[in-house]
Amino acid sequence: MSEPGPHRQLIDRKAFTVFWQKRNNPKELWKFAPVYLAGIACFLPATSFLNDHPLFVVIWFTLFFAYLLGMPFLWNRLLYGKADPRFLKCPVCGRSLGPISQIVIATGTCGHCGSHILVDHDYGEKEDLNGPEDKEAQ
């Protein structure tokens, strides 16, 4: 693994919290599930034609599995847009923050490496993870 860069920015706690609370909202699943299941149901009538032609089988399975895998991705992309990369990985160790987002919100530290990564500050002020002693050395 490569060493993280020397000037990593701390993550704003409010923005991080809003990002993950929006993505972890169980109400969104109730909107997605009926649409997803209805789409799967649209493939069911075509199963009666699977024995008619071998090319139809290939086309049907291709479209069906493309829907099974692609629909959740497209739904997520349409609902939330492109994810902000700052909120996906720890700026220190580079590991995923998604599964431990609630721990990060509660403690302000990465659950993997223990580094302090969230800060409460004004949007005009920027803090550096290297700290003041590193700035004096430069």
N, C-alpha and C positions, 0 to 999 in steps of 0.2 A: 504494500500500500504506500502511496505517496504521502509525504508530510503536508499537513494543511498549511495554507498561506500565512504570512506573518501578520496581516491586517484583517482579522475577522471581526465583523460587527456583531454586537449583541442584538438580540431580537426584541422588539417592542412587545411587552406582555399583552397589552390590550389587543393589538392586531393579531397576535398569535392565538389568543383566546377566541376571538370572533371567528377566525378562519376555521379552527377545529370544532367549535360548537356548531357552526353551520354545516360542516361536513359530517358530523356524528349525530345529526338530528334523526331520530327514528321515524318521525312523521314523513320524511322524504321516502322511506321504504314503502310506506302505504300508498304513496302516489305511483311509485315505480312498479310494484308487484302486479297490480291489475293489468297495466299496459303490457308488461312483459309476458304474463300468462295468456293474455288475449292474442299476442303475436304468435306464441307457440301453438295456440289453438287453431290459428289460420293454416298451419302446416298439416294438421290432422286430416282434413278431407283429401288431400293429395296422396296420402298413404295408400289409398285404394288403387292407384295407378302404378304403384311400384313394380308390380309383376309384369306390366305391359311392355316396357322397353328398358334395356339396361342403361341407356344414356340418361333416361329420366331419373334413375336411382342415383347416379353420380351427381346430377344437377340438384336433386332434392336434398341429398345429404350435404352438399357444399353450401347451399343456401341456408339450410337449417342450422348447421354448426356456425356459419358466419353470423347468423342472427343470435344464437345462444351466446357467443363470445363478444360480438360487436355491439349489441344493444346496450348492455350495461356500461360499456366504455362511452358510447355516444351520449347516453342519458346523463352520465356524470359530467361529461364535457359541456353539454348544453345547459345543464342546471348550474354548474359552478364555474364554468370557464376553465381556462388553463390555470393549474395550481401554481401558487407562488413558491418557487424553489427554496426560498429562505425558510419556509415553515415545514419542509419535508425531511430535512436532514440536519443533524447537529452540526453547527459550524466548527466544532473542535474535532470530534471523532468521525464525523461523516456518516454515522449510522442513522437509520430511519427513526423519525419521531412519531410517526403515525400511530403505531400500537401503544405507545406510552405517552400520548399527548396529554392525558389527564394528569399524569404524574408530573410532567413538565409544567403544566399550568399551576398545579398546587405548590410545587417546590421551587420552581424557577431554575431547576438544574436538569441536565440531561440524565436520564435514568440509566444510561449505558456507561458513560465515563465520569459522571458526577460533576462536570464543569458547569459553572453558573452561566446560563445562556439567555435568560430573560431579564429585562430591565424595565422599570417604570421610569419614563423620562419624557421630556418635551420633545416634540418632533424636530425642533431645530438643533438639539444637542445630540452629538454622536459620541458613543463610547467605544473604546477599543478593548478587545479581550486581552491584549498584552499588558495592560495596566500602566500606571504612571512610571514605575521603575524602568520599564523597557524604553519609554520615551526619553528618559534622562540619558540612557546609555547610547542613544542614537545621535 
